[in-house]
Amino acid sequence: MPMFTLHTDTFAVPKPNETQLKTIDACMGALAECASDLDAHLPPGPDKTYALRKLREVGMWCIESATKHPDGTPRE
C-alpha cells in the first residue's frame, strides 16, 4: 500500500503557458547569472563541476514548480 498517491500527470511534461514561460525564463536567467559568477570565482575541479551541475538541477525543479502543483497536477 503506497504511503501517498501521485496524480496521473506527475510524470507528464506539460507545455508551459505564457505566464509560466515568463517565470521559467526569469528563473533560468537568475541561474545563468549565478553560474557565471561561480565560474568566475571557483577554481577548476570536480567540486566546481558539481556545483554547476546542481544549478542545472535547480533549473529543472524551477520548471516543475512553475508548471505543476505539489501533487503533480498541471497548473493552468
mmJSON file of the N, C-alpha and C atoms, coordinates in Angstrom:
{"data_MODEL":{"atom_site":{
"group_PDB":["ATOM","ATOM","ATOM","ATOM","ATOM","ATOM","ATOM","ATOM","ATOM","ATOM","ATOM","ATOM","ATOM","ATOM","ATOM","ATOM","ATOM","ATOM","ATOM","ATOM","ATOM","ATOM","ATOM","ATOM","ATOM","ATOM","ATOM","ATOM","ATOM","ATOM","ATOM","ATOM","ATOM","ATOM","ATOM","ATOM","ATOM","ATOM","ATOM","ATOM","ATOM","ATOM","ATOM","ATOM","ATOM","ATOM","ATOM","ATOM","ATOM","ATOM","ATOM","ATOM","ATOM","ATOM","ATOM","ATOM","ATOM","ATOM","ATOM","ATOM","ATOM","ATOM","ATOM","ATOM","ATOM","ATOM","ATOM","ATOM","ATOM","ATOM","ATOM","ATOM","ATOM","ATOM","ATOM","ATOM","ATOM","ATOM","ATOM","ATOM","ATOM","ATOM","ATOM","ATOM","ATOM","ATOM","ATOM","ATOM","ATOM","ATOM","ATOM","ATOM","ATOM","ATOM","ATOM","ATOM","ATOM","ATOM","ATOM","ATOM","ATOM","ATOM","ATOM","ATOM","ATOM","ATOM","ATOM","ATOM","ATOM","ATOM","ATOM","ATOM","ATOM","ATOM","ATOM","ATOM","ATOM","ATOM","ATOM","ATOM","ATOM","ATOM","ATOM","ATOM","ATOM","ATOM","ATOM","ATOM","ATOM","ATOM","ATOM","ATOM","ATOM","ATOM","ATOM","ATOM","ATOM","ATOM","ATOM","ATOM","ATOM","ATOM","ATOM","ATOM","ATOM","ATOM","ATOM","ATOM","ATOM","ATOM","ATOM","ATOM","ATOM","ATOM","ATOM","ATOM","ATOM","ATOM","ATOM","ATOM","ATOM","ATOM","ATOM","ATOM","ATOM","ATOM","ATOM","ATOM","ATOM","ATOM","ATOM","ATOM","ATOM","ATOM","ATOM","ATOM","ATOM","ATOM","ATOM","ATOM","ATOM","ATOM","ATOM","ATOM","ATOM","ATOM","ATOM","ATOM","ATOM","ATOM","ATOM","ATOM","ATOM","ATOM","ATOM","ATOM","ATOM","ATOM","ATOM","ATOM","ATOM","ATOM","ATOM","ATOM","ATOM","ATOM","ATOM","ATOM","ATOM","ATOM","ATOM","ATOM","ATOM","ATOM","ATOM","ATOM","ATOM","ATOM","ATOM","ATOM","ATOM","ATOM","ATOM","ATOM","ATOM","ATOM","ATOM","ATOM"],
"id":[1,2,3,4,5,6,7,8,9,10,11,12,13,14,15,16,17,18,19,20,21,22,23,24,25,26,27,28,29,30,31,32,33,34,35,36,37,38,39,40,41,42,43,44,45,46,47,48,49,50,51,52,53,54,55,56,57,58,59,60,61,62,63,64,65,66,67,68,69,70,71,72,73,74,75,76,77,78,79,80,81,82,83,84,85,86,87,88,89,90,91,92,93,94,95,96,97,98,99,100,101,102,103,104,105,106,107,108,109,110,111,112,113,114,115,116,117,118,119,120,121,122,123,124,125,126,127,128,129,130,131,132,133,134,135,136,137,138,139,140,141,142,143,144,145,146,147,148,149,150,151,152,153,154,155,156,157,158,159,160,161,162,163,164,165,166,167,168,169,170,171,172,173,174,175,176,177,178,179,180,181,182,183,184,185,186,187,188,189,190,191,192,193,194,195,196,197,198,199,200,201,202,203,204,205,206,207,208,209,210,211,212,213,214,215,216,217,218,219,220,221,222,223,224,225,226,227,228],
"type_symbol":["N","C","C","N","C","C","N","C","C","N","C","C","N","C","C","N","C","C","N","C","C","N","C","C","N","C","C","N","C","C","N","C","C","N","C","C","N","C","C","N","C","C","N","C","C","N","C","C","N","C","C","N","C","C","N","C","C","N","C","C","N","C","C","N","C","C","N","C","C","N","C","C","N","C","C","N","C","C","N","C","C","N","C","C","N","C","C","N","C","C","N","C","C","N","C","C","N","C","C","N","C","C","N","C","C","N","C","C","N","C","C","N","C","C","N","C","C","N","C","C","N","C","C","N","C","C","N","C","C","N","C","C","N","C","C","N","C","C","N","C","C","N","C","C","N","C","C","N","C","C","N","C","C","N","C","C","N","C","C","N","C","C","N","C","C","N","C","C","N","C","C","N","C","C","N","C","C","N","C","C","N","C","C","N","C","C","N","C","C","N","C","C","N","C","C","N","C","C","N","C","C","N","C","C","N","C","C","N","C","C","N","C","C","N","C","C","N","C","C","N","C","C","N","C","C","N","C","C"],
"label_atom_id":["N","CA","C","N","CA","C","N","CA","C","N","CA","C","N","CA","C","N","CA","C","N","CA","C","N","CA","C","N","CA","C","N","CA","C","N","CA","C","N","CA","C","N","CA","C","N","CA","C","N","CA","C","N","CA","C","N","CA","C","N","CA","C","N","CA","C","N","CA","C","N","CA","C","N","CA","C","N","CA","C","N","CA","C","N","CA","C","N","CA","C","N","CA","C","N","CA","C","N","CA","C","N","CA","C","N","CA","C","N","CA","C","N","CA","C","N","CA","C","N","CA","C","N","CA","C","N","CA","C","N","CA","C","N","CA","C","N","CA","C","N","CA","C","N","CA","C","N","CA","C","N","CA","C","N","CA","C","N","CA","C","N","CA","C","N","CA","C","N","CA","C","N","CA","C","N","CA","C","N","CA","C","N","CA","C","N","CA","C","N","CA","C","N","CA","C","N","CA","C","N","CA","C","N","CA","C","N","CA","C","N","CA","C","N","CA","C","N","CA","C","N","CA","C","N","CA","C","N","CA","C","N","CA","C","N","CA","C","N","CA","C","N","CA","C","N","CA","C","N","CA","C","N","CA","C","N","CA","C","N","CA","C","N","CA","C"],
"label_alt_id":[null,null,null,null,null,null,null,null,null,null,null,null,null,null,null,null,null,null,null,null,null,null,null,null,null,null,null,null,null,null,null,null,null,null,null,null,null,null,null,null,null,null,null,null,null,null,null,null,null,null,null,null,null,null,null,null,null,null,null,null,null,null,null,null,null,null,null,null,null,null,null,null,null,null,null,null,null,null,null,null,null,null,null,null,null,null,null,null,null,null,null,null,null,null,null,null,null,null,null,null,null,null,null,null,null,null,null,null,null,null,null,null,null,null,null,null,null,null,null,null,null,null,null,null,null,null,null,null,null,null,null,null,null,null,null,null,null,null,null,null,null,null,null,null,null,null,null,null,null,null,null,null,null,null,null,null,null,null,null,null,null,null,null,null,null,null,null,null,null,null,null,null,null,null,null,null,null,null,null,null,null,null,null,null,null,null,null,null,null,null,null,null,null,null,null,null,null,null,null,null,null,null,null,null,null,null,null,null,null,null,null,null,null,null,null,null,null,null,null,null,null,null,null,null,null,null,null,null],
"label_comp_id":["MET","MET","MET","PRO","PRO","PRO","MET","MET","MET","PHE","PHE","PHE","THR","THR","THR","LEU","LEU","LEU","HIS","HIS","HIS","THR","THR","THR","ASP","ASP","ASP","THR","THR","THR","PHE","PHE","PHE","ALA","ALA","ALA","VAL","VAL","VAL","PRO","PRO","PRO","LYS","LYS","LYS","PRO","PRO","PRO","ASN","ASN","ASN","GLU","GLU","GLU","THR","THR","THR","GLN","GLN","GLN","LEU","LEU","LEU","LYS","LYS","LYS","THR","THR","THR","ILE","ILE","ILE","ASP","ASP","ASP","ALA","ALA","ALA","CYS","CYS","CYS","MET","MET","MET","GLY","GLY","GLY","ALA","ALA","ALA","LEU","LEU","LEU","ALA","ALA","ALA","GLU","GLU","GLU","CYS","CYS","CYS","ALA","ALA","ALA","SER","SER","SER","ASP","ASP","ASP","LEU","LEU","LEU","ASP","ASP","ASP","ALA","ALA","ALA","HIS","HIS","HIS","LEU","LEU","LEU","PRO","PRO","PRO","PRO","PRO","PRO","GLY","GLY","GLY","PRO","PRO","PRO","ASP","ASP","ASP","LYS","LYS","LYS","THR","THR","THR","TYR","TYR","TYR","ALA","ALA","ALA","LEU","LEU","LEU","ARG","ARG","ARG","LYS","LYS","LYS","LEU","LEU","LEU","ARG","ARG","ARG","GLU","GLU","GLU","VAL","VAL","VAL","GLY","GLY","GLY","MET","MET","MET","TRP","TRP","TRP","CYS","CYS","CYS","ILE","ILE","ILE","GLU","GLU","GLU","SER","SER","SER","ALA","ALA","ALA","THR","THR","THR","LYS","LYS","LYS","HIS","HIS","HIS","PRO","PRO","PRO","ASP","ASP","ASP","GLY","GLY","GLY","THR","THR","THR","PRO","PRO","PRO","ARG","ARG","ARG","GLU","GLU","GLU"],
"label_asym_id":["A","A","A","A","A","A","A","A","A","A","A","A","A","A","A","A","A","A","A","A","A","A","A","A","A","A","A","A","A","A","A","A","A","A","A","A","A","A","A","A","A","A","A","A","A","A","A","A","A","A","A","A","A","A","A","A","A","A","A","A","A","A","A","A","A","A","A","A","A","A","A","A","A","A","A","A","A","A","A","A","A","A","A","A","A","A","A","A","A","A","A","A","A","A","A","A","A","A","A","A","A","A","A","A","A","A","A","A","A","A","A","A","A","A","A","A","A","A","A","A","A","A","A","A","A","A","A","A","A","A","A","A","A","A","A","A","A","A","A","A","A","A","A","A","A","A","A","A","A","A","A","A","A","A","A","A","A","A","A","A","A","A","A","A","A","A","A","A","A","A","A","A","A","A","A","A","A","A","A","A","A","A","A","A","A","A","A","A","A","A","A","A","A","A","A","A","A","A","A","A","A","A","A","A","A","A","A","A","A","A","A","A","A","A","A","A","A","A","A","A","A","A","A","A","A","A","A","A"],
"label_entity_id":["1","1","1","1","1","1","1","1","1","1","1","1","1","1","1","1","1","1","1","1","1","1","1","1","1","1","1","1","1","1","1","1","1","1","1","1","1","1","1","1","1","1","1","1","1","1","1","1","1","1","1","1","1","1","1","1","1","1","1","1","1","1","1","1","1","1","1","1","1","1","1","1","1","1","1","1","1","1","1","1","1","1","1","1","1","1","1","1","1","1","1","1","1","1","1","1","1","1","1","1","1","1","1","1","1","1","1","1","1","1","1","1","1","1","1","1","1","1","1","1","1","1","1","1","1","1","1","1","1","1","1","1","1","1","1","1","1","1","1","1","1","1","1","1","1","1","1","1","1","1","1","1","1","1","1","1","1","1","1","1","1","1","1","1","1","1","1","1","1","1","1","1","1","1","1","1","1","1","1","1","1","1","1","1","1","1","1","1","1","1","1","1","1","1","1","1","1","1","1","1","1","1","1","1","1","1","1","1","1","1","1","1","1","1","1","1","1","1","1","1","1","1","1","1","1","1","1","1"],
"label_seq_id":[1,1,1,2,2,2,3,3,3,4,4,4,5,5,5,6,6,6,7,7,7,8,8,8,9,9,9,10,10,10,11,11,11,12,12,12,13,13,13,14,14,14,15,15,15,16,16,16,17,17,17,18,18,18,19,19,19,20,20,20,21,21,21,22,22,22,23,23,23,24,24,24,25,25,25,26,26,26,27,27,27,28,28,28,29,29,29,30,30,30,31,31,31,32,32,32,33,33,33,34,34,34,35,35,35,36,36,36,37,37,37,38,38,38,39,39,39,40,40,40,41,41,41,42,42,42,43,43,43,44,44,44,45,45,45,46,46,46,47,47,47,48,48,48,49,49,49,50,50,50,51,51,51,52,52,52,53,53,53,54,54,54,55,55,55,56,56,56,57,57,57,58,58,58,59,59,59,60,60,60,61,61,61,62,62,62,63,63,63,64,64,64,65,65,65,66,66,66,67,67,67,68,68,68,69,69,69,70,70,70,71,71,71,72,72,72,73,73,73,74,74,74,75,75,75,76,76,76],
"pdbx_PDB_ins_code":[null,null,null,null,null,null,null,null,null,null,null,null,null,null,null,null,null,null,null,null,null,null,null,null,null,null,null,null,null,null,null,null,null,null,null,null,null,null,null,null,null,null,null,null,null,null,null,null,null,null,null,null,null,null,null,null,null,null,null,null,null,null,null,null,null,null,null,null,null,null,null,null,null,null,null,null,null,null,null,null,null,null,null,null,null,null,null,null,null,null,null,null,null,null,null,null,null,null,null,null,null,null,null,null,null,null,null,null,null,null,null,null,null,null,null,null,null,null,null,null,null,null,null,null,null,null,null,null,null,null,null,null,null,null,null,null,null,null,null,null,null,null,null,null,null,null,null,null,null,null,null,null,null,null,null,null,null,null,null,null,null,null,null,null,null,null,null,null,null,null,null,null,null,null,null,null,null,null,null,null,null,null,null,null,null,null,null,null,null,null,null,null,null,null,null,null,null,null,null,null,null,null,null,null,null,null,null,null,null,null,null,null,null,null,null,null,null,null,null,null,null,null,null,null,null,null,null,null],
"Cartn_x":[0.85,0.0,0.894,0.736,1.573,1.245,2.268,2.088,1.409,1.503,0.873,0.504,-0.382,-0.838,-0.385,0.237,0.656,-0.452,-0.588,-1.542,-1.061,-1.986,-1.615,-0.737,-0.76,0.071,1.429,1.769,3.017,4.226,4.262,5.426,5.183,4.093,3.82,4.642,4.921,5.655,4.657,4.2,3.207,3.839,3.048,3.506,3.21,4.247,4.028,3.196,2.331,1.602,2.497,2.008,2.83,3.326,2.46,2.856,3.939,3.74,4.73,6.056,6.003,7.238,8.012,7.297,7.968,8.636,7.956,8.53,9.775,9.667,10.79,11.962,11.696,12.762,13.463,12.689,13.285,14.173,13.689,14.483,15.758,15.634,16.804,17.821,17.333,18.248,19.02,18.327,18.991,20.007,19.65,20.58,21.79,21.571,22.692,23.654,23.095,23.937,24.734,24.062,24.745,25.853,25.553,26.553,27.761,27.513,28.606,29.484,28.837,29.596,30.406,29.79,30.524,31.694,31.452,32.511,33.687,33.386,34.437,35.218,34.581,35.222,35.776,35.236,35.691,36.827,37.79,38.86,38.339,38.963,38.539,38.663,37.81,37.885,36.515,36.499,35.244,34.202,34.621,33.656,32.956,33.698,33.102,32.115,32.515,31.641,30.362,30.493,29.326,28.4,28.956,28.153,27.378,28.033,27.357,26.286,26.551,25.536,24.322,24.55,23.428,22.564,23.167,22.368,21.451,21.935,21.08,19.907,20.174,19.104,18.079,18.569,17.671,16.78,17.35,16.571,15.435,15.709,14.66,13.543,13.914,12.902,12.128,12.752,12.029,10.939,11.251,10.256,9.106,9.432,8.392,7.508,8.132,7.385,6.476,6.951,6.165,4.996,5.135,4.12,3.231,3.585,2.802,2.542,1.431,1.124,1.935,2.065,2.845,2.413,1.129,0.671,0.882,1.47,1.76,0.721,-0.363,-1.369,-0.847,-1.175,-0.692,-1.305,-0.51,-1.039,-1.67,-2.76,-3.453,-2.973],
"Cartn_y":[-1.18,0.0,1.242,2.118,3.327,4.283,5.006,5.977,7.245,7.517,8.689,8.357,9.121,8.886,10.026,9.674,10.669,10.855,12.057,12.335,11.649,11.264,10.559,11.405,12.727,13.616,13.937,13.274,13.591,13.499,12.523,12.342,12.834,13.545,14.143,15.42,15.785,17.016,18.034,18.943,19.912,21.008,21.543,22.68,23.936,24.71,25.913,26.956,27.649,28.76,30.008,31.116,32.329,32.824,32.81,33.259,32.344,31.046,30.086,30.237,30.5,30.708,31.92,32.98,34.161,33.837,33.061,32.643,31.787,30.825,29.934,30.728,31.638,32.459,33.298,33.871,34.675,33.805,32.62,31.714,31.279,30.935,30.48,31.611,32.829,33.961,34.157,34.033,34.164,33.048,31.83,30.704,30.87,31.381,31.61,32.649,33.69,34.712,34.122,33.313,32.657,31.729,30.961,30.057,30.824,31.959,32.78,33.286,33.726,34.182,33.049,31.885,30.741,30.354,30.358,30.01,30.973,32.248,33.261,33.166,32.683,32.716,31.379,30.285,28.987,28.436,27.788,27.162,25.91,25.562,24.354,23.12,22.166,20.917,20.277,19.079,18.336,19.018,19.744,20.413,21.567,22.291,23.347,22.739,21.661,20.978,20.527,19.993,19.535,20.709,21.812,22.992,23.472,23.516,23.955,22.961,21.672,20.669,20.784,21.103,21.275,22.463,23.503,24.621,24.173,23.274,22.731,21.973,21.249,20.526,21.506,22.585,23.613,24.144,24.322,24.787,23.836,22.544,21.567,21.659,21.862,21.99,23.29,24.33,25.575,25.342,24.582,24.272,23.477,22.477,21.695,22.588,23.457,24.339,25.285,25.774,26.715,26.049,24.761,24.122,23.108,22.736,21.709,22.102,21.611,21.719,20.659,20.765,19.794,18.325,18.094,16.717,16.207,17.019,16.611,17.05,17.63,18.093,19.327,19.456,20.607,21.916,22.968,24.299,24.803,25.483,26.002,27.382],
"Cartn_z":[0.0,0.0,0.0,-1.013,-1.061,0.081,0.52,1.593,1.086,-0.194,-0.773,-2.213,-2.768,-4.132,-5.026,-6.134,-7.107,-8.137,-8.615,-9.685,-10.95,-11.799,-13.039,-13.949,-13.801,-14.621,-13.992,-12.889,-12.185,-13.105,-13.986,-14.853,-16.276,-16.48,-17.787,-17.932,-19.151,-19.421,-19.961,-19.096,-19.56,-20.412,-21.322,-22.12,-21.307,-20.95,-20.145,-20.892,-20.138,-20.735,-20.707,-21.21,-21.317,-19.953,-18.952,-17.61,-17.038,-17.21,-16.721,-17.457,-18.76,-19.522,-19.011,-18.668,-18.121,-16.791,-15.959,-14.68,-14.902,-15.807,-16.107,-16.669,-17.595,-18.178,-17.111,-16.188,-15.111,-14.221,-13.884,-13.041,-13.759,-15.032,-15.788,-15.956,-16.127,-16.21,-14.913,-13.788,-12.489,-12.28,-12.693,-12.551,-13.47,-14.674,-15.598,-15.032,-14.412,-13.795,-12.621,-11.822,-10.702,-11.21,-12.263,-12.832,-13.346,-13.969,-14.472,-13.318,-12.24,-11.067,-10.451,-10.319,-9.761,-10.658,-11.948,-12.894,-12.77,-12.569,-12.461,-11.15,-10.086,-8.772,-8.278,-8.764,-8.263,-9.119,-8.487,-9.262,-9.966,-11.092,-11.802,-10.917,-11.148,-10.412,-10.274,-9.71,-9.617,-8.731,-7.725,-6.854,-7.584,-8.402,-9.208,-10.202,-10.836,-11.781,-11.094,-9.894,-9.137,-8.816,-8.397,-8.066,-9.294,-10.436,-11.659,-12.106,-11.924,-12.265,-11.358,-10.106,-9.179,-9.588,-10.14,-10.646,-11.771,-12.616,-13.676,-13.066,-11.998,-11.313,-10.734,-10.153,-9.631,-10.756,-11.937,-13.074,-13.415,-13.356,-13.633,-12.593,-11.333,-10.285,-10.426,-10.945,-11.222,-12.252,-13.284,-14.309,-13.699,-12.891,-12.224,-11.362,-10.597,-9.71,-10.477,-11.609,-12.402,-13.116,-13.445,-14.273,-13.551,-12.312,-11.611,-10.159,-9.652,-8.224,-7.471,-6.15,-5.391,-5.588,-5.871,-6.059,-7.481,-8.359,-9.731,-10.744,-10.293,-11.246,-11.97,-13.238,-14.002,-13.5,-13.482,-13.211,-14.501,-14.386,-15.572,-15.899],
"occupancy":[1.0,1.0,1.0,1.0,1.0,1.0,1.0,1.0,1.0,1.0,1.0,1.0,1.0,1.0,1.0,1.0,1.0,1.0,1.0,1.0,1.0,1.0,1.0,1.0,1.0,1.0,1.0,1.0,1.0,1.0,1.0,1.0,1.0,1.0,1.0,1.0,1.0,1.0,1.0,1.0,1.0,1.0,1.0,1.0,1.0,1.0,1.0,1.0,1.0,1.0,1.0,1.0,1.0,1.0,1.0,1.0,1.0,1.0,1.0,1.0,1.0,1.0,1.0,1.0,1.0,1.0,1.0,1.0,1.0,1.0,1.0,1.0,1.0,1.0,1.0,1.0,1.0,1.0,1.0,1.0,1.0,1.0,1.0,1.0,1.0,1.0,1.0,1.0,1.0,1.0,1.0,1.0,1.0,1.0,1.0,1.0,1.0,1.0,1.0,1.0,1.0,1.0,1.0,1.0,1.0,1.0,1.0,1.0,1.0,1.0,1.0,1.0,1.0,1.0,1.0,1.0,1.0,1.0,1.0,1.0,1.0,1.0,1.0,1.0,1.0,1.0,1.0,1.0,1.0,1.0,1.0,1.0,1.0,1.0,1.0,1.0,1.0,1.0,1.0,1.0,1.0,1.0,1.0,1.0,1.0,1.0,1.0,1.0,1.0,1.0,1.0,1.0,1.0,1.0,1.0,1.0,1.0,1.0,1.0,1.0,1.0,1.0,1.0,1.0,1.0,1.0,1.0,1.0,1.0,1.0,1.0,1.0,1.0,1.0,1.0,1.0,1.0,1.0,1.0,1.0,1.0,1.0,1.0,1.0,1.0,1.0,1.0,1.0,1.0,1.0,1.0,1.0,1.0,1.0,1.0,1.0,1.0,1.0,1.0,1.0,1.0,1.0,1.0,1.0,1.0,1.0,1.0,1.0,1.0,1.0,1.0,1.0,1.0,1.0,1.0,1.0,1.0,1.0,1.0,1.0,1.0,1.0,1.0,1.0,1.0,1.0,1.0,1.0],
"B_iso_or_equiv":[0.0,0.0,0.0,0.0,0.0,0.0,0.0,0.0,0.0,0.0,0.0,0.0,0.0,0.0,0.0,0.0,0.0,0.0,0.0,0.0,0.0,0.0,0.0,0.0,0.0,0.0,0.0,0.0,0.0,0.0,0.0,0.0,0.0,0.0,0.0,0.0,0.0,0.0,0.0,0.0,0.0,0.0,0.0,0.0,0.0,0.0,0.0,0.0,0.0,0.0,0.0,0.0,0.0,0.0,0.0,0.0,0.0,0.0,0.0,0.0,0.0,0.0,0.0,0.0,0.0,0.0,0.0,0.0,0.0,0.0,0.0,0.0,0.0,0.0,0.0,0.0,0.0,0.0,0.0,0.0,0.0,0.0,0.0,0.0,0.0,0.0,0.0,0.0,0.0,0.0,0.0,0.0,0.0,0.0,0.0,0.0,0.0,0.0,0.0,0.0,0.0,0.0,0.0,0.0,0.0,0.0,0.0,0.0,0.0,0.0,0.0,0.0,0.0,0.0,0.0,0.0,0.0,0.0,0.0,0.0,0.0,0.0,0.0,0.0,0.0,0.0,0.0,0.0,0.0,0.0,0.0,0.0,0.0,0.0,0.0,0.0,0.0,0.0,0.0,0.0,0.0,0.0,0.0,0.0,0.0,0.0,0.0,0.0,0.0,0.0,0.0,0.0,0.0,0.0,0.0,0.0,0.0,0.0,0.0,0.0,0.0,0.0,0.0,0.0,0.0,0.0,0.0,0.0,0.0,0.0,0.0,0.0,0.0,0.0,0.0,0.0,0.0,0.0,0.0,0.0,0.0,0.0,0.0,0.0,0.0,0.0,0.0,0.0,0.0,0.0,0.0,0.0,0.0,0.0,0.0,0.0,0.0,0.0,0.0,0.0,0.0,0.0,0.0,0.0,0.0,0.0,0.0,0.0,0.0,0.0,0.0,0.0,0.0,0.0,0.0,0.0,0.0,0.0,0.0,0.0,0.0,0.0,0.0,0.0,0.0,0.0,0.0,0.0],
"pdbx_formal_charge":[null,null,null,null,null,null,null,null,null,null,null,null,null,null,null,null,null,null,null,null,null,null,null,null,null,null,null,null,null,null,null,null,null,null,null,null,null,null,null,null,null,null,null,null,null,null,null,null,null,null,null,null,null,null,null,null,null,null,null,null,null,null,null,null,null,null,null,null,null,null,null,null,null,null,null,null,null,null,null,null,null,null,null,null,null,null,null,null,null,null,null,null,null,null,null,null,null,null,null,null,null,null,null,null,null,null,null,null,null,null,null,null,null,null,null,null,null,null,null,null,null,null,null,null,null,null,null,null,null,null,null,null,null,null,null,null,null,null,null,null,null,null,null,null,null,null,null,null,null,null,null,null,null,null,null,null,null,null,null,null,null,null,null,null,null,null,null,null,null,null,null,null,null,null,null,null,null,null,null,null,null,null,null,null,null,null,null,null,null,null,null,null,null,null,null,null,null,null,null,null,null,null,null,null,null,null,null,null,null,null,null,null,null,null,null,null,null,null,null,null,null,null,null,null,null,null,null,null],
"auth_seq_id":[1,1,1,2,2,2,3,3,3,4,4,4,5,5,5,6,6,6,7,7,7,8,8,8,9,9,9,10,10,10,11,11,11,12,12,12,13,13,13,14,14,14,15,15,15,16,16,16,17,17,17,18,18,18,19,19,19,20,20,20,21,21,21,22,22,22,23,23,23,24,24,24,25,25,25,26,26,26,27,27,27,28,28,28,29,29,29,30,30,30,31,31,31,32,32,32,33,33,33,34,34,34,35,35,35,36,36,36,37,37,37,38,38,38,39,39,39,40,40,40,41,41,41,42,42,42,43,43,43,44,44,44,45,45,45,46,46,46,47,47,47,48,48,48,49,49,49,50,50,50,51,51,51,52,52,52,53,53,53,54,54,54,55,55,55,56,56,56,57,57,57,58,58,58,59,59,59,60,60,60,61,61,61,62,62,62,63,63,63,64,64,64,65,65,65,66,66,66,67,67,67,68,68,68,69,69,69,70,70,70,71,71,71,72,72,72,73,73,73,74,74,74,75,75,75,76,76,76],
"auth_comp_id":["MET","MET","MET","PRO","PRO","PRO","MET","MET","MET","PHE","PHE","PHE","THR","THR","THR","LEU","LEU","LEU","HIS","HIS","HIS","THR","THR","THR","ASP","ASP","ASP","THR","THR","THR","PHE","PHE","PHE","ALA","ALA","ALA","VAL","VAL","VAL","PRO","PRO","PRO","LYS","LYS","LYS","PRO","PRO","PRO","ASN","ASN","ASN","GLU","GLU","GLU","THR","THR","THR","GLN","GLN","GLN","LEU","LEU","LEU","LYS","LYS","LYS","THR","THR","THR","ILE","ILE","ILE","ASP","ASP","ASP","ALA","ALA","ALA","CYS","CYS","CYS","MET","MET","MET","GLY","GLY","GLY","ALA","ALA","ALA","LEU","LEU","LEU","ALA","ALA","ALA","GLU","GLU","GLU","CYS","CYS","CYS","ALA","ALA","ALA","SER","SER","SER","ASP","ASP","ASP","LEU","LEU","LEU","ASP","ASP","ASP","ALA","ALA","ALA","HIS","HIS","HIS","LEU","LEU","LEU","PRO","PRO","PRO","PRO","PRO","PRO","GLY","GLY","GLY","PRO","PRO","PRO","ASP","ASP","ASP","LYS","LYS","LYS","THR","THR","THR","TYR","TYR","TYR","ALA","ALA","ALA","LEU","LEU","LEU","ARG","ARG","ARG","LYS","LYS","LYS","LEU","LEU","LEU","ARG","ARG","ARG","GLU","GLU","GLU","VAL","VAL","VAL","GLY","GLY","GLY","MET","MET","MET","TRP","TRP","TRP","CYS","CYS","CYS","ILE","ILE","ILE","GLU","GLU","GLU","SER","SER","SER","ALA","ALA","ALA","THR","THR","THR","LYS","LYS","LYS","HIS","HIS","HIS","PRO","PRO","PRO","ASP","ASP","ASP","GLY","GLY","GLY","THR","THR","THR","PRO","PRO","PRO","ARG","ARG","ARG","GLU","GLU","GLU"],
"auth_asym_id":["A","A","A","A","A","A","A","A","A","A","A","A","A","A","A","A","A","A","A","A","A","A","A","A","A","A","A","A","A","A","A","A","A","A","A","A","A","A","A","A","A","A","A","A","A","A","A","A","A","A","A","A","A","A","A","A","A","A","A","A","A","A","A","A","A","A","A","A","A","A","A","A","A","A","A","A","A","A","A","A","A","A","A","A","A","A","A","A","A","A","A","A","A","A","A","A","A","A","A","A","A","A","A","A","A","A","A","A","A","A","A","A","A","A","A","A","A","A","A","A","A","A","A","A","A","A","A","A","A","A","A","A","A","A","A","A","A","A","A","A","A","A","A","A","A","A","A","A","A","A","A","A","A","A","A","A","A","A","A","A","A","A","A","A","A","A","A","A","A","A","A","A","A","A","A","A","A","A","A","A","A","A","A","A","A","A","A","A","A","A","A","A","A","A","A","A","A","A","A","A","A","A","A","A","A","A","A","A","A","A","A","A","A","A","A","A","A","A","A","A","A","A","A","A","A","A","A","A"],
"auth_atom_id":["N","CA","C","N","CA","C","N","CA","C","N","CA","C","N","CA","C","N","CA","C","N","CA","C","N","CA","C","N","CA","C","N","CA","C","N","CA","C","N","CA","C","N","CA","C","N","CA","C","N","CA","C","N","CA","C","N","CA","C","N","CA","C","N","CA","C","N","CA","C","N","CA","C","N","CA","C","N","CA","C","N","CA","C","N","CA","C","N","CA","C","N","CA","C","N","CA","C","N","CA","C","N","CA","C","N","CA","C","N","CA","C","N","CA","C","N","CA","C","N","CA","C","N","CA","C","N","CA","C","N","CA","C","N","CA","C","N","CA","C","N","CA","C","N","CA","C","N","CA","C","N","CA","C","N","CA","C","N","CA","C","N","CA","C","N","CA","C","N","CA","C","N","CA","C","N","CA","C","N","CA","C","N","CA","C","N","CA","C","N","CA","C","N","CA","C","N","CA","C","N","CA","C","N","CA","C","N","CA","C","N","CA","C","N","CA","C","N","CA","C","N","CA","C","N","CA","C","N","CA","C","N","CA","C","N","CA","C","N","CA","C","N","CA","C","N","CA","C","N","CA","C","N","CA","C","N","CA","C","N","CA","C","N","CA","C"],
"pdbx_PDB_model_num":[1,1,1,1,1,1,1,1,1,1,1,1,1,1,1,1,1,1,1,1,1,1,1,1,1,1,1,1,1,1,1,1,1,1,1,1,1,1,1,1,1,1,1,1,1,1,1,1,1,1,1,1,1,1,1,1,1,1,1,1,1,1,1,1,1,1,1,1,1,1,1,1,1,1,1,1,1,1,1,1,1,1,1,1,1,1,1,1,1,1,1,1,1,1,1,1,1,1,1,1,1,1,1,1,1,1,1,1,1,1,1,1,1,1,1,1,1,1,1,1,1,1,1,1,1,1,1,1,1,1,1,1,1,1,1,1,1,1,1,1,1,1,1,1,1,1,1,1,1,1,1,1,1,1,1,1,1,1,1,1,1,1,1,1,1,1,1,1,1,1,1,1,1,1,1,1,1,1,1,1,1,1,1,1,1,1,1,1,1,1,1,1,1,1,1,1,1,1,1,1,1,1,1,1,1,1,1,1,1,1,1,1,1,1,1,1,1,1,1,1,1,1,1,1,1,1,1,1]
}}}
